[in-house]
Structure formats: structure tokens, C-alpha cells
Amino acid sequence: MSQRTPLAAPTADLVRRFADIVGREHALTDPDRQQPYLTEWRDLYRGRTPLVLRPGTTEEVSRILALANEAGIGVVPQAGNTGLVGGQIPHETGTEIVISVTRLKRVRGIDPAGTCMTVEAGLTLAEAQAAAERAGRLLPLSMASEGSACIGGNVATNAGGVAVLAFGTARNLVLGLEVVLADGRIWNGLRSLTKDNTGYDLKHLFIGSEGTLGVITAATLKLVAPPREKATALAALPGLDALLGLFRRAEDEAGPALTAFEFMSDRALAFVTKHVSARRPFAADYPWYVLIEISSAEEGAGAAALERILAAASERGLAADAVIARSLGQARDLWRLREAASEAQKSEGGSIKHDISVPVASIPEFLERADRAVERLCPGARPVPFGHFGDGNVHYNVSQPQGMDEAGFLALWEPISRAVHHVALELGGSISAEHGIGRMKRAELPLVKSEVEMDLMRRIKAALDPKGILNPGKLL
């Protein structure tokens, strides 16, 4: 493969030409106005840029990329800026421009009969969910950041969330895409067909590509009929060994109606109740908790199944206690306990985070081995594991030891992450379940991908972005 020409910083004339495409109001050069686009929420990455562009149409994105490609200017696509691996933040060099798609917010169409919707990339996930609900349908992609995460970012990172167990990741919900290529050409692949067996399915190149192959400007998404009932409960478990047994029991009883099986450690719950929600759900403390949700097309069927699951779990020693939500408000409160786990950790000092996946049956072994590995490297460190047990995704976060200097703890990020990832890989897992590679895990990617896989990915990148202007230095 030929060596690429190094990317340049935009000249003052190029900055003016870029600004003319979107209008001066939407071309941000003032550092204060740029700031929300240059820092990710954990404050791990702080970038610089000469220009943040906020295009309002796909055609404006096309003109921006055509000019950037011609001039050899690096471009960082950004949606809701909720990414957790630095993929949406420009580098500190200050030579890359940022394209924010947050003004692309139209709902282009909803087809309730065809159970699909076409929306633009800057619509937040919550806004897309609300539009689907108004049409009597459900967009089943769901996550804690849905109020700010945008559809473009969800697709570009193949987002997961809390409903993967029943509906899969974002990839499973995408029927078609509109993408602007590196040279400015627009690929309109906004098809709503479930079956289209006509050669390469190009949309899958861009789903999960993290903005390195094209800029997603719109997506056609699969919708489903909303359930008549959602039954929610929080179960307290006597020990780690009960996790798998309770999951198998729930799966056997509820089948495809089991839409969530989320787990969290006692430490995670303690952080949430201390810093976010003051009320603990049980009179006693237990080592592990599981949030179970069953969706049903028949009123009362989900609640009945949930009660049978919990009764059987209690008889078999898999559950020590349980709380069943009796209202939508109670269900929201139980979900808040799980969804606030990351937020609550901020008040406990430094946190080293991991987004791994292993086979479901290996989660207990992973947790035990990872705990031992972390303790060897940093005695007193406080693991705070939680995640999506049903699809094997563990957010294995580690809070600093009490009384330890935060900077000193965060300096251990690399050895701790390497040890945790090593355990996951030995169990046949992955170092990134749903957050992507971005900048944070780029150096580790060749350790988990074969030479053939790396070569194929580089060839795809070179074919679609020969000058390397799209999200340079990310993923590959």
C-alpha cells in the first residue's frame, strides 16, 4: 500500500471557504463556543481545532468533505459527543476540523405498517424513540445516554445498550443508510427492505466504522410493535454463583420475552444510593443484584412470568430477596439504580473503565480472575462491575483505593487494562463489547485481530478514504 501524504492544517482561506458552506453562524472558531465539541464527558481527551462546522443538510456535508479531501484536511465526525473511547474528539495538534451533525434532526418518514422510520443523524435516540411512539411503534435501542446520544453516533459505533438481549445491537436495527464518502459523494442506501440479496451489503461497512469510512447523515431503522406490558423486578443474589443460574431460569421461563437481565455489584449499588439515589431497595445488603425486565404482548403475562421466575429462584437459593415494580414510576426508579452506575462513580475519585465481553457462562470466572489481577497491581482498588449479563457484556470499572492520589491511580490505567483485557481474551472474549476502539484502544487492536483481519480493514480504509482524511488516528 502506498504511503499517504501527511494531512495539512487548514489555511485562513480554507477556513473561510469551509465557513461559507454552512454560514458563519454555524462555523465556530471561538474557543469558548468550541469547547463542548472538544472534551468528552470523562475528561480523558481534550482536543483542539481551528473550526467546528455544523452543517444543516446532507449536501453541506458533501461539500465540506469534497473540499477537505481536495485540500488534504483531516475531518473528525461527531454526533452527540457521548463516546467513551475518544473517537469523536480531535487530536491536540489542532489541525483537524470537526463536523458536528447535530443540526441534521429531521424525521424524514415513519412507516408504521412497514415498521420502519428514516431519521437524520443528529436526532437524539430519545427523540427518535418519541417519534416512533407517536406512530404507535417502538424503537428498541435504549441506553442511559439516550437523551444526548445521537442516531449517527449510535450507528457509527454499533451501539449496544440495555435491550441487546432481545433486539440486538444497532446493527440489527439498521435497514439502510445515507452516507457521505470521503470525496464528497453521497451514497443513498436508505432502503427499508428486510430482504435484499443483491451483492455486498454496503451498510455494514459503515456500521461500527467510527467515522473512519464515511459520515452517516441518515438511517432507516427497524421498529417493532410496543409491548402491552413491561414487568420489572430487582432481585438480590446471595453470591456470584447464583448469577448464571438465575439467568438460565429467567431465559427458560420467559424465552424471547426476556428483554433485559442487567447485573450490578453491591459496591455499584452502594455508590448509586450514596451519590445519586438515597434509598436502598432492600433492608439488608447483598453481594449482587439483577434487574429483570419481561415484555409481553398480553396484559399480565409478563408479571406472572416474573413472579414464577422469582419464586423458583427463591426455592433454589438463587435469590435472597426481590422487589417487583408495581407502577411505571417504581420501574423507572429500579432502572435508575442500574443506569446511574457510571455517573455515581465520578464522586469516588479516579475510575479505570473497561467494556469487555465474554461468553455468558464465563462471566463469574472473569469477575473472580479480574478482581485478583487488579488487587495484585493496585492493592485496595475497588472493582465496580455491572453490565448486560444476558449478552456477556461486563463494564468492569475500577475505582481508586480510598485515600490514594487520583493521578497516581490513573497512571496505572495501562497495566490494569492490559491485565483485565488479558483475562477476557483468555476466556474467548473481546476488549470492546459496545464502546468501540476509537483512540483509547487503537494500539491494542492488533493484539486481538489477526494479520489477515488487520490487512483487510486497512485495505477497506484505503479504498474508501485513500487520503486518510476521515477521523485520522482513530480505530486503525
ZANU-966244 format. One record per residue (C-alpha): residue number from 1; residue in one letter; x, y, z. Coordinates in Angstrom, 3 decimals. Layout:
ZANU-966244
<site NUM 'a' <X Y Z>>,
...
//
This chain:
ZANU-966244
<site 1 'm' <0.000 0.000 0.000>>,
<site 2 's' <1.359 3.423 -0.948>>,
<site 3 'q' <2.344 5.953 1.695>>,
<site 4 'r' <-0.262 8.657 2.254>>,
<site 5 't' <0.596 12.345 2.023>>,
<site 6 'p' <0.579 13.882 5.538>>,
<site 7 'l' <-2.566 15.843 6.315>>,
<site 8 'a' <-2.305 19.617 6.446>>,
<site 9 'a' <-3.712 22.280 8.746>>,
<site 10 'p' <-6.344 24.450 7.042>>,
<site 11 't' <-5.166 27.886 5.944>>,
<site 12 'a' <-7.135 31.018 6.771>>,
<site 13 'd' <-8.549 30.952 3.244>>,
<site 14 'l' <-9.696 27.332 3.663>>,
<site 15 'v' <-11.303 28.161 6.999>>,
<site 16 'r' <-13.247 30.919 5.246>>,
<site 17 'r' <-14.299 28.577 2.416>>,
<site 18 'f' <-15.463 25.919 4.882>>,
<site 19 'a' <-17.391 28.552 6.836>>,
<site 20 'd' <-19.111 29.787 3.685>>,
<site 21 'i' <-20.593 26.319 3.146>>,
<site 22 'v' <-22.536 26.267 6.424>>,
<site 23 'g' <-22.823 30.012 7.130>>,
<site 24 'r' <-20.729 31.926 9.633>>,
<site 25 'e' <-23.223 31.293 12.459>>,
<site 26 'h' <-22.576 27.563 12.208>>,
<site 27 'a' <-18.797 27.771 11.747>>,
<site 28 'l' <-17.323 28.011 15.237>>,
<site 29 't' <-13.852 29.470 15.670>>,
<site 30 'd' <-14.284 30.980 19.148>>,
<site 31 'p' <-12.639 28.639 21.724>>,
<site 32 'd' <-15.471 29.083 24.215>>,
<site 33 'r' <-18.126 28.093 21.674>>,
<site 34 'q' <-15.955 25.183 20.505>>,
<site 35 'q' <-15.434 23.748 23.985>>,
<site 36 'p' <-18.469 21.391 24.112>>,
<site 37 'y' <-17.160 19.674 20.973>>,
<site 38 'l' <-13.578 19.232 22.191>>,
<site 39 't' <-13.924 17.399 25.517>>,
<site 40 'e' <-15.513 14.033 26.188>>,
<site 41 'w' <-17.589 13.655 29.334>>,
<site 42 'r' <-14.960 11.730 31.332>>,
<site 43 'd' <-12.412 14.468 30.556>>,
<site 44 'l' <-9.837 11.934 29.348>>,
<site 45 'y' <-9.395 13.635 25.966>>,
<site 46 'r' <-9.222 17.356 25.262>>,
<site 47 'g' <-8.714 18.262 21.631>>,
<site 48 'r' <-8.077 21.416 19.622>>,
<site 49 't' <-9.444 22.529 16.291>>,
<site 50 'p' <-9.354 25.607 14.073>>,
<site 51 'l' <-13.004 25.092 13.164>>,
<site 52 'v' <-16.200 23.307 14.226>>,
<site 53 'l' <-18.688 23.053 11.366>>,
<site 54 'r' <-22.397 22.441 11.976>>,
<site 55 'p' <-23.928 21.584 8.590>>,
<site 56 'g' <-27.697 21.620 8.250>>,
<site 57 't' <-28.095 19.344 5.213>>,
<site 58 't' <-26.505 16.275 3.677>>,
<site 59 'e' <-25.482 18.428 0.728>>,
<site 60 'e' <-23.493 20.719 3.032>>,
<site 61 'v' <-21.696 17.689 4.498>>,
<site 62 's' <-20.915 16.624 0.937>>,
<site 63 'r' <-19.398 19.992 0.066>>,
<site 64 'i' <-17.328 20.036 3.276>>,
<site 65 'l' <-15.843 16.593 2.618>>,
<site 66 'a' <-15.167 17.337 -1.057>>,
<site 67 'l' <-13.172 20.426 -0.053>>,
<site 68 'a' <-11.394 18.636 2.808>>,
<site 69 'n' <-10.443 15.758 0.523>>,
<site 70 'e' <-9.149 18.109 -2.156>>,
<site 71 'a' <-7.048 20.055 0.364>>,
<site 72 'g' <-5.936 17.056 2.461>>,
<site 73 'i' <-7.552 18.257 5.695>>,
<site 74 'g' <-8.400 15.812 8.487>>,
<site 75 'v' <-12.067 15.688 9.487>>,
<site 76 'v' <-13.495 14.371 12.779>>,
<site 77 'p' <-17.208 13.474 12.539>>,
<site 78 'q' <-19.150 13.984 15.760>>,
<site 79 'a' <-22.742 13.377 16.806>>,
<site 80 'g' <-23.838 13.639 20.461>>,
<site 81 'n' <-20.290 13.509 21.886>>,
<site 82 't' <-21.174 10.670 24.271>>,
<site 83 'g' <-18.461 8.270 23.067>>,
<site 84 'l' <-16.233 6.690 25.708>>,
<site 85 'v' <-13.057 5.843 23.761>>,
<site 86 'g' <-12.096 9.261 22.359>>,
<site 87 'g' <-13.207 8.515 18.808>>,
<site 88 'q' <-15.197 11.732 18.430>>,
<site 89 'i' <-12.563 14.155 19.768>>,
<site 90 'p' <-9.925 15.813 17.532>>,
<site 91 'h' <-6.264 15.443 18.414>>,
<site 92 'e' <-4.356 18.030 20.420>>,
<site 93 't' <-2.423 19.166 17.325>>,
<site 94 'g' <-5.278 21.486 16.364>>,
<site 95 't' <-5.066 20.661 12.651>>,
<site 96 'e' <-8.304 18.657 12.231>>,
<site 97 'i' <-11.716 20.205 11.729>>,
<site 98 'v' <-14.832 18.869 13.454>>,
<site 99 'i' <-18.095 18.149 11.652>>,
<site 100 's' <-20.981 18.077 14.112>>,
<site 101 'v' <-24.148 16.537 12.649>>,
<site 102 't' <-26.403 17.750 15.478>>,
<site 103 'r' <-28.339 20.105 13.158>>,
<site 104 'l' <-29.398 17.157 10.979>>,
<site 105 'k' <-32.514 16.468 13.050>>,
<site 106 'r' <-35.360 15.732 10.652>>,
<site 107 'v' <-37.619 12.704 10.880>>,
<site 108 'r' <-37.819 12.048 7.158>>,
<site 109 'g' <-40.561 9.485 7.419>>,
<site 110 'i' <-42.230 6.806 9.521>>,
<site 111 'd' <-43.952 3.763 8.062>>,
<site 112 'p' <-45.959 2.116 10.864>>,
<site 113 'a' <-47.233 -0.619 8.563>>,
<site 114 'g' <-43.728 -1.342 7.300>>,
<site 115 't' <-42.404 -0.954 10.857>>,
<site 116 'c' <-39.541 1.368 9.989>>,
<site 117 'm' <-38.526 5.009 10.232>>,
<site 118 't' <-35.982 7.180 8.430>>,
<site 119 'v' <-34.283 9.819 10.580>>,
<site 120 'e' <-31.277 12.071 10.279>>,
<site 121 'a' <-28.040 11.530 12.154>>,
<site 122 'g' <-28.347 14.426 14.604>>,
<site 123 'l' <-31.640 13.309 16.108>>,
<site 124 't' <-31.097 12.076 19.639>>,
<site 125 'l' <-32.044 8.499 20.401>>,
<site 126 'a' <-34.707 9.746 22.830>>,
<site 127 'e' <-36.203 11.984 20.125>>,
<site 128 'a' <-36.267 9.069 17.685>>,
<site 129 'q' <-37.915 6.859 20.310>>,
<site 130 'a' <-40.567 9.523 20.923>>,
<site 131 'a' <-41.282 9.869 17.194>>,
<site 132 'a' <-41.719 6.115 16.901>>,
<site 133 'e' <-44.007 6.079 19.949>>,
<site 134 'r' <-46.234 8.771 18.428>>,
<site 135 'a' <-46.654 6.467 15.443>>,
<site 136 'g' <-47.617 3.560 17.690>>,
<site 137 'r' <-44.315 1.772 17.309>>,
<site 138 'l' <-41.195 1.101 19.409>>,
<site 139 'l' <-37.562 1.795 18.550>>,
<site 140 'p' <-35.982 -0.802 20.852>>,
<site 141 'l' <-32.464 0.640 21.019>>,
<site 142 's' <-32.088 2.000 24.567>>,
<site 143 'm' <-29.240 3.230 26.781>>,
<site 144 'a' <-28.570 5.554 29.684>>,
<site 145 's' <-27.240 8.331 27.399>>,
<site 146 'e' <-30.232 8.287 25.012>>,
<site 147 'g' <-31.156 11.881 25.891>>,
<site 148 's' <-27.931 13.160 24.309>>,
<site 149 'a' <-26.566 10.295 22.179>>,
<site 150 'c' <-27.494 10.759 18.511>>,
<site 151 'i' <-28.543 8.264 15.869>>,
<site 152 'g' <-25.455 8.934 13.744>>,
<site 153 'g' <-23.128 8.092 16.620>>,
<site 154 'n' <-25.226 5.091 17.668>>,
<site 155 'v' <-24.867 3.611 14.184>>,
<site 156 'a' <-21.243 4.626 13.650>>,
<site 157 't' <-20.244 2.864 16.881>>,
<site 158 'n' <-22.752 -0.010 16.611>>,
<site 159 'a' <-24.158 0.968 19.994>>,
<site 160 'g' <-25.474 -1.678 22.357>>,
<site 161 'g' <-27.425 -0.707 25.453>>,
<site 162 'v' <-29.874 -2.455 27.721>>,
<site 163 'a' <-32.102 -4.193 25.140>>,
<site 164 'v' <-29.446 -6.115 23.183>>,
<site 165 'l' <-30.574 -9.384 24.743>>,
<site 166 'a' <-33.902 -9.183 22.884>>,
<site 167 'f' <-33.232 -6.928 19.893>>,
<site 168 'g' <-29.501 -6.960 19.214>>,
<site 169 't' <-27.122 -4.026 18.752>>,
<site 170 'a' <-27.706 -1.034 16.475>>,
<site 171 'r' <-26.517 -3.151 13.544>>,
<site 172 'n' <-29.547 -5.411 13.912>>,
<site 173 'l' <-31.906 -2.439 13.657>>,
<site 174 'v' <-30.420 -0.674 10.625>>,
<site 175 'l' <-32.195 -1.363 7.318>>,
<site 176 'g' <-30.464 1.334 5.288>>,
<site 177 'l' <-28.089 4.289 5.462>>,
<site 178 'e' <-27.267 7.560 3.777>>,
<site 179 'v' <-23.518 8.185 3.911>>,
<site 180 'v' <-21.257 10.933 2.595>>,
<site 181 'l' <-17.989 9.440 1.371>>,
<site 182 'a' <-14.536 10.952 1.842>>,
<site 183 'd' <-14.559 12.542 -1.628>>,
<site 184 'g' <-17.963 14.134 -1.063>>,
<site 185 'r' <-20.079 11.672 -2.993>>,
<site 186 'i' <-23.394 10.760 -1.351>>,
<site 187 'w' <-24.405 7.118 -1.143>>,
<site 188 'n' <-28.162 6.867 -0.750>>,
<site 189 'g' <-28.762 3.413 0.678>>,
<site 190 'l' <-31.924 4.319 2.597>>,
<site 191 'r' <-33.749 1.134 1.737>>,
<site 192 's' <-36.413 -0.308 4.014>>,
<site 193 'l' <-36.252 -3.860 2.704>>,
<site 194 't' <-35.752 -6.682 5.175>>,
<site 195 'k' <-34.520 -8.925 2.372>>,
<site 196 'd' <-32.266 -7.569 -0.398>>,
<site 197 'n' <-29.789 -10.183 -1.571>>,
<site 198 't' <-28.065 -8.211 -4.340>>,
<site 199 'g' <-24.364 -8.458 -3.630>>,
<site 200 'y' <-22.323 -6.751 -0.915>>,
<site 201 'd' <-24.454 -5.226 1.839>>,
<site 202 'l' <-22.590 -1.932 1.956>>,
<site 203 'k' <-24.309 -0.521 5.028>>,
<site 204 'h' <-22.409 -2.964 7.223>>,
<site 205 'l' <-19.117 -1.336 6.206>>,
<site 206 'f' <-20.194 1.901 7.863>>,
<site 207 'i' <-21.965 0.498 10.934>>,
<site 208 'g' <-19.299 0.351 13.632>>,
<site 209 's' <-16.662 2.069 11.477>>,
<site 210 'e' <-16.473 5.013 13.931>>,
<site 211 'g' <-16.468 7.673 11.230>>,
<site 212 't' <-13.337 6.349 9.521>>,
<site 213 'l' <-15.025 5.316 6.252>>,
<site 214 'g' <-17.769 7.907 5.750>>,
<site 215 'v' <-20.070 10.340 7.538>>,
<site 216 'i' <-23.500 8.868 8.272>>,
<site 217 't' <-26.178 11.511 7.672>>,
<site 218 'a' <-29.397 9.443 7.900>>,
<site 219 'a' <-30.584 5.934 8.730>>,
<site 220 't' <-33.629 3.788 8.111>>,
<site 221 'l' <-34.310 1.889 11.330>>,
<site 222 'k' <-36.400 -1.148 12.115>>,
<site 223 'l' <-39.310 -0.656 14.519>>,
<site 224 'v' <-41.343 -3.207 16.472>>,
<site 225 'a' <-44.801 -3.354 17.976>>,
<site 226 'p' <-44.737 -1.974 21.520>>,
<site 227 'p' <-45.417 -4.467 24.293>>,
<site 228 'r' <-48.708 -4.238 26.158>>,
<site 229 'e' <-46.872 -4.789 29.420>>,
<site 230 'k' <-43.394 -4.482 30.889>>,
<site 231 'a' <-42.769 -6.268 34.164>>,
<site 232 't' <-39.685 -5.182 36.106>>,
<site 233 'a' <-38.037 -6.529 39.246>>,
<site 234 'l' <-34.773 -6.177 41.143>>,
<site 235 'a' <-33.501 -9.416 42.679>>,
<site 236 'a' <-30.866 -9.658 45.402>>,
<site 237 'l' <-28.490 -12.597 44.986>>,
<site 238 'p' <-26.663 -14.470 47.749>>,
<site 239 'g' <-23.484 -14.843 45.719>>,
<site 240 'l' <-21.773 -14.711 42.346>>,
<site 241 'd' <-22.600 -18.340 41.589>>,
<site 242 'a' <-26.316 -17.504 41.503>>,
<site 243 'l' <-25.982 -15.139 38.523>>,
<site 244 'l' <-25.860 -17.774 35.814>>,
<site 245 'g' <-28.471 -19.986 37.435>>,
<site 246 'l' <-30.967 -17.131 37.717>>,
<site 247 'f' <-30.339 -16.112 34.124>>,
<site 248 'r' <-30.969 -19.633 32.852>>,
<site 249 'r' <-34.166 -19.809 34.909>>,
<site 250 'a' <-35.388 -16.472 33.522>>,
<site 251 'e' <-34.496 -17.479 29.966>>,
<site 252 'd' <-36.297 -20.827 30.258>>,
<site 253 'e' <-39.442 -19.243 31.690>>,
<site 254 'a' <-39.712 -16.069 29.610>>,
<site 255 'g' <-37.988 -17.035 26.358>>,
<site 256 'p' <-37.840 -14.122 23.868>>,
<site 257 'a' <-39.992 -12.007 26.209>>,
<site 258 'l' <-36.916 -11.570 28.440>>,
<site 259 't' <-35.826 -8.117 27.281>>,
<site 260 'a' <-33.285 -7.234 29.975>>,
<site 261 'f' <-31.123 -9.027 32.515>>,
<site 262 'e' <-28.814 -6.410 33.984>>,
<site 263 'f' <-26.458 -7.098 36.879>>,
<site 264 'm' <-24.516 -4.957 39.316>>,
<site 265 's' <-22.309 -5.495 42.334>>,
<site 266 'd' <-23.140 -4.310 45.822>>,
<site 267 'r' <-20.421 -1.666 45.557>>,
<site 268 'a' <-22.016 -0.300 42.371>>,
<site 269 'l' <-25.403 -0.095 44.099>>,
<site 270 'a' <-23.839 1.498 47.178>>,
<site 271 'f' <-22.241 4.222 45.040>>,
<site 272 'v' <-25.569 4.926 43.325>>,
<site 273 't' <-27.558 5.138 46.542>>,
<site 274 'k' <-24.879 7.307 48.138>>,
<site 275 'h' <-24.391 9.807 45.304>>,
<site 276 'v' <-27.485 9.649 43.077>>,
<site 277 's' <-30.445 7.970 44.781>>,
<site 278 'a' <-30.629 7.939 48.584>>,
<site 279 'r' <-32.917 4.938 49.029>>,
<site 280 'r' <-31.590 1.377 49.068>>,
<site 281 'p' <-34.186 -1.098 47.792>>,
<site 282 'f' <-33.595 -3.781 50.465>>,
<site 283 'a' <-33.280 -3.728 54.247>>,
<site 284 'a' <-30.152 -5.902 54.084>>,
<site 285 'd' <-27.086 -5.749 51.827>>,
<site 286 'y' <-26.333 -8.494 49.301>>,
<site 287 'p' <-23.251 -9.095 47.125>>,
<site 288 'w' <-25.033 -8.984 43.740>>,
<site 289 'y' <-28.224 -7.627 42.209>>,
<site 290 'v' <-30.050 -8.329 38.955>>,
<site 291 'l' <-32.597 -6.143 37.184>>,
<site 292 'i' <-35.011 -8.285 35.168>>,
<site 293 'e' <-37.467 -6.975 32.595>>,
<site 294 'i' <-40.053 -9.062 30.750>>,
<site 295 's' <-42.093 -7.576 27.895>>,
<site 296 's' <-45.355 -9.156 26.904>>,
<site 297 'a' <-47.992 -8.761 24.205>>,
<site 298 'e' <-50.594 -9.961 26.696>>,
<site 299 'e' <-51.545 -7.873 29.717>>,
<site 300 'g' <-50.500 -9.595 32.950>>,
<site 301 'a' <-48.460 -12.339 31.287>>,
<site 302 'g' <-45.120 -10.665 31.957>>,
<site 303 'a' <-45.858 -10.073 35.629>>,
<site 304 'a' <-46.997 -13.665 36.058>>,
<site 305 'a' <-43.840 -14.994 34.401>>,
<site 306 'l' <-41.688 -12.734 36.561>>,
<site 307 'e' <-43.344 -13.962 39.744>>,
<site 308 'r' <-42.811 -17.588 38.689>>,
<site 309 'i' <-39.135 -16.885 37.970>>,
<site 310 'l' <-38.554 -15.238 41.332>>,
<site 311 'a' <-40.479 -17.894 43.259>>,
<site 312 'a' <-38.449 -20.677 41.666>>,
<site 313 'a' <-35.226 -18.722 42.226>>,
<site 314 's' <-36.057 -18.298 45.891>>,
<site 315 'e' <-36.782 -22.017 46.301>>,
<site 316 'r' <-33.460 -22.952 44.685>>,
<site 317 'g' <-31.410 -20.453 46.672>>,
<site 318 'l' <-30.693 -18.255 43.630>>,
<site 319 'a' <-32.425 -15.145 45.002>>,
<site 320 'a' <-32.362 -13.955 48.605>>,
<site 321 'd' <-34.898 -11.161 48.137>>,
<site 322 'a' <-36.702 -9.293 45.359>>,
<site 323 'v' <-38.665 -6.124 44.666>>,
<site 324 'i' <-41.269 -6.136 41.886>>,
<site 325 'a' <-42.267 -2.771 40.399>>,
<site 326 'r' <-45.995 -2.157 40.802>>,
<site 327 's' <-46.098 1.031 38.733>>,
<site 328 'l' <-44.247 2.767 35.903>>,
<site 329 'g' <-42.709 5.098 38.468>>,
<site 330 'q' <-41.353 2.208 40.516>>,
<site 331 'a' <-39.961 0.590 37.366>>,
<site 332 'r' <-38.181 3.839 36.474>>,
<site 333 'd' <-36.715 4.004 39.968>>,
<site 334 'l' <-35.348 0.463 39.669>>,
<site 335 'w' <-33.864 1.219 36.251>>,
<site 336 'r' <-32.293 4.370 37.645>>,
<site 337 'l' <-30.336 2.266 40.132>>,
<site 338 'r' <-28.701 0.417 37.240>>,
<site 339 'e' <-28.334 3.260 34.735>>,
<site 340 'a' <-26.690 5.641 37.225>>,
<site 341 'a' <-23.804 3.266 37.973>>,
<site 342 's' <-21.266 5.107 35.793>>,
<site 343 'e' <-22.412 8.538 36.917>>,
<site 344 'a' <-22.148 7.603 40.587>>,
<site 345 'q' <-18.506 6.559 40.265>>,
<site 346 'k' <-17.388 10.098 39.465>>,
<site 347 's' <-17.813 11.068 43.123>>,
<site 348 'e' <-15.478 8.266 44.254>>,
<site 349 'g' <-12.370 9.659 42.555>>,
<site 350 'g' <-10.451 8.157 39.660>>,
<site 351 's' <-12.017 5.322 37.708>>,
<site 352 'i' <-10.354 2.967 35.231>>,
<site 353 'k' <-13.075 1.614 32.939>>,
<site 354 'h' <-13.357 -1.473 30.781>>,
<site 355 'd' <-16.019 -2.553 28.305>>,
<site 356 'i' <-15.395 -6.252 27.750>>,
<site 357 's' <-17.464 -9.222 26.670>>,
<site 358 'v' <-17.024 -12.915 27.393>>,
<site 359 'p' <-19.296 -15.933 26.878>>,
<site 360 'v' <-22.189 -15.608 29.333>>,
<site 361 'a' <-21.235 -18.749 31.234>>,
<site 362 's' <-17.719 -17.315 31.770>>,
<site 363 'i' <-18.798 -14.057 33.435>>,
<site 364 'p' <-18.426 -15.344 37.030>>,
<site 365 'e' <-14.930 -16.686 36.285>>,
<site 366 'f' <-13.978 -13.431 34.567>>,
<site 367 'l' <-15.094 -11.384 37.577>>,
<site 368 'e' <-13.140 -13.503 40.057>>,
<site 369 'r' <-9.956 -13.543 37.969>>,
<site 370 'a' <-10.119 -9.844 37.098>>,
<site 371 'd' <-10.564 -8.936 40.766>>,
<site 372 'r' <-7.437 -10.899 41.667>>,
<site 373 'a' <-5.437 -9.325 38.839>>,
<site 374 'v' <-6.435 -5.796 39.860>>,
<site 375 'e' <-5.656 -6.418 43.526>>,
<site 376 'r' <-2.139 -7.600 42.604>>,
<site 377 'l' <-1.476 -4.423 40.630>>,
<site 378 'c' <-3.161 -1.980 42.987>>,
<site 379 'p' <-3.934 -3.257 46.491>>,
<site 380 'g' <-7.148 -1.730 47.796>>,
<site 381 'a' <-8.529 -0.810 44.382>>,
<site 382 'r' <-12.318 -1.097 44.297>>,
<site 383 'p' <-13.806 -3.003 41.327>>,
<site 384 'v' <-17.298 -1.772 40.420>>,
<site 385 'p' <-18.610 -4.302 37.876>>,
<site 386 'f' <-22.027 -4.029 36.269>>,
<site 387 'g' <-23.461 -4.639 32.844>>,
<site 388 'h' <-25.601 -6.611 30.457>>,
<site 389 'f' <-25.283 -10.174 31.737>>,
<site 390 'g' <-27.576 -11.686 29.119>>,
<site 391 'd' <-25.316 -10.702 26.216>>,
<site 392 'g' <-22.000 -11.232 28.020>>,
<site 393 'n' <-21.087 -7.532 28.301>>,
<site 394 'v' <-19.336 -6.511 31.527>>,
<site 395 'h' <-18.497 -2.892 32.346>>,
<site 396 'y' <-15.628 -3.761 34.638>>,
<site 397 'n' <-14.810 -0.400 36.180>>,
<site 398 'v' <-12.259 0.067 38.937>>,
<site 399 's' <-12.381 2.954 41.419>>,
<site 400 'q' <-9.247 4.177 43.151>>,
<site 401 'p' <-8.396 2.953 46.648>>,
<site 402 'q' <-9.718 5.225 49.359>>,
<site 403 'g' <-7.069 7.761 50.287>>,
<site 404 'm' <-4.930 7.184 47.193>>,
<site 405 'd' <-3.857 10.066 44.964>>,
<site 406 'e' <-6.076 10.141 41.873>>,
<site 407 'a' <-3.268 10.933 39.447>>,
<site 408 'g' <-1.190 8.091 40.833>>,
<site 409 'f' <-4.085 5.690 40.402>>,
<site 410 'l' <-4.875 6.781 36.837>>,
<site 411 'a' <-1.194 6.297 35.975>>,
<site 412 'l' <-1.932 2.567 36.391>>,
<site 413 'w' <-4.552 2.632 33.613>>,
<site 414 'e' <-2.384 0.802 31.085>>,
<site 415 'p' <-1.163 -2.115 33.259>>,
<site 416 'i' <-4.604 -2.602 34.846>>,
<site 417 's' <-6.376 -2.526 31.486>>,
<site 418 'r' <-3.838 -4.888 29.994>>,
<site 419 'a' <-4.414 -7.352 32.836>>,
<site 420 'v' <-8.211 -7.136 32.633>>,
<site 421 'h' <-8.191 -7.499 28.862>>,
<site 422 'h' <-5.842 -10.480 29.147>>,
<site 423 'v' <-8.367 -12.275 31.365>>,
<site 424 'a' <-11.191 -11.508 28.923>>,
<site 425 'l' <-9.191 -12.760 25.938>>,
<site 426 'e' <-8.160 -15.957 27.718>>,
<site 427 'l' <-11.859 -16.694 28.184>>,
<site 428 'g' <-12.597 -16.158 24.496>>,
<site 429 'g' <-13.863 -12.598 24.927>>,
<site 430 's' <-13.372 -9.141 23.455>>,
<site 431 'i' <-11.711 -5.947 24.692>>,
<site 432 's' <-14.601 -3.842 23.373>>,
<site 433 'a' <-18.191 -5.024 23.617>>,
<site 434 'e' <-20.087 -1.857 22.690>>,
<site 435 'h' <-17.956 1.286 23.101>>,
<site 436 'g' <-15.693 0.758 20.096>>,
<site 437 'i' <-11.956 1.242 19.612>>,
<site 438 'g' <-11.568 4.969 18.994>>,
<site 439 'r' <-8.288 6.355 20.234>>,
<site 440 'm' <-8.172 4.579 23.576>>,
<site 441 'k' <-7.845 1.002 22.307>>,
<site 442 'r' <-6.250 1.555 18.902>>,
<site 443 'a' <-2.839 0.237 19.980>>,
<site 444 'e' <-4.439 -2.945 21.355>>,
<site 445 'l' <-6.445 -3.767 18.235>>,
<site 446 'p' <-3.594 -5.680 16.504>>,
<site 447 'l' <-3.280 -7.816 19.638>>,
<site 448 'v' <-6.831 -9.125 19.231>>,
<site 449 'k' <-7.135 -9.164 15.433>>,
<site 450 's' <-5.197 -11.438 13.120>>,
<site 451 'e' <-2.815 -10.086 10.494>>,
<site 452 'v' <-5.356 -11.026 7.836>>,
<site 453 'e' <-8.117 -9.074 9.608>>,
<site 454 'm' <-5.907 -6.020 10.060>>,
<site 455 'd' <-4.848 -6.142 6.415>>,
<site 456 'l' <-8.449 -6.377 5.218>>,
<site 457 'm' <-9.518 -3.444 7.378>>,
<site 458 'r' <-6.612 -1.303 6.155>>,
<site 459 'r' <-7.460 -2.146 2.542>>,
<site 460 'i' <-11.093 -1.155 3.046>>,
<site 461 'k' <-9.953 2.110 4.647>>,
<site 462 'a' <-7.560 2.816 1.771>>,
<site 463 'a' <-10.250 2.099 -0.826>>,
<site 464 'l' <-12.900 4.361 0.715>>,
<site 465 'd' <-10.618 7.061 2.142>>,
<site 466 'p' <-7.353 6.990 0.159>>,
<site 467 'k' <-6.098 10.290 1.583>>,
<site 468 'g' <-6.928 9.262 5.161>>,
<site 469 'i' <-8.910 12.409 5.971>>,
<site 470 'l' <-11.734 10.688 7.901>>,
<site 471 'n' <-11.189 10.554 11.671>>,
<site 472 'p' <-7.410 10.187 11.344>>,
<site 473 'g' <-5.631 8.232 14.051>>,
<site 474 'k' <-8.792 6.503 15.267>>,
<site 475 'l' <-9.561 2.766 15.178>>,
<site 476 'l' <-6.724 1.968 12.715>>,
//
